[in-house]
Amino acid sequence: MPIVALNGINLSYQVDGEGDLVVMLMGTGSPGRVWRAHQVPALKAAGFRVATVDNRGIPPTDECASGIAIEDMIGDTVALIESLGGRAHLVGTSMGARVTQEVALARPDLVSKAVMLATAGRNDHLQSALSRGERALHDQGIKLPGEYFAAVTAVLNLSPATLRDPSAARDWLDLLELNGSTVGKGVRAQMGMNETESRLDAYRGIKVPCLVVGFADDRVLPTYLAREVADAIPGARYAEVADAGHFGYLEQPKAVNRLLVDFLKAPVRHGS
């Protein structure tokens, strides 16, 4: 993966395929390679050039442990798009979706279409409490028992449909326990972005074609928060994926990929 100096940091990314550029932004704590399990192959097969990014905070991109603001990630994304040709579709999930929304608002000249998965335009009480709790665990040096951390993470991020399957549940629990609750200084810096004031009024100024995707069983960012974003953005389309939690792009990749390809391939209607 190339590492380039952009927007004042060393940024790691990878590009695959040929065609119109799609830049994909991951959520808190996740590297860009997560997209490569399902979404990159589907978009590449559909004729797109796909860039996946390790956001600041995720090595080998600079960790920026002194603090990360959403403005930093907006600048990183803008600089990457410009370096790769000057215009792109944007796809983001969770924190990456928030960045996608802000780039679409600030730099519509660089964004052809935008897709936001598992997104929100504001925090409600539950999201704020979860965010404060995650930061407190790290700051107090608390390491959760691996099995317990895996179980809680699974309940928060996966659909009951996934967890009803004994084989899938075991595989997910093993993976999550292996990852563990300890996070690096860069991910802790990303966590500081999770508290935000409502941006819904600002999103009424987004002019690029947008698709907002909610995951029906998402407990981290429930679908009502995604619907609010779609309602705020003029002309935005909303779609919902069944039997999917916050990790819906991994749980229901066929449904998610179909939505992505159909939306990105569709001609832009006049006035959209």
ABEGO torsion letter per residue (X at the ends): XBBBBBGGBBBBBBBBEBEBBBBBBBBBGBBAAAAAAAAAAAAAAAGBBBBBBBBBGBOABBAGAAEBBAAAAAAAAAAAAAAAGGBBBBBBBEAAAAAAAAAAAABAAABABBBBBGBBABBBAAAAAAAAAAAAAAAAGBBBBAAAAAAAAAAAABBAAAAABAAAAAAAAAAAAAAEABBBAAAAAAAAAABBBBAAAAAAABABBBBBBBBAABAABBAAAAAAAAAABBGBBBBBBBGBBAAAAAABAAAAAAAAAAAAABBBBBGX
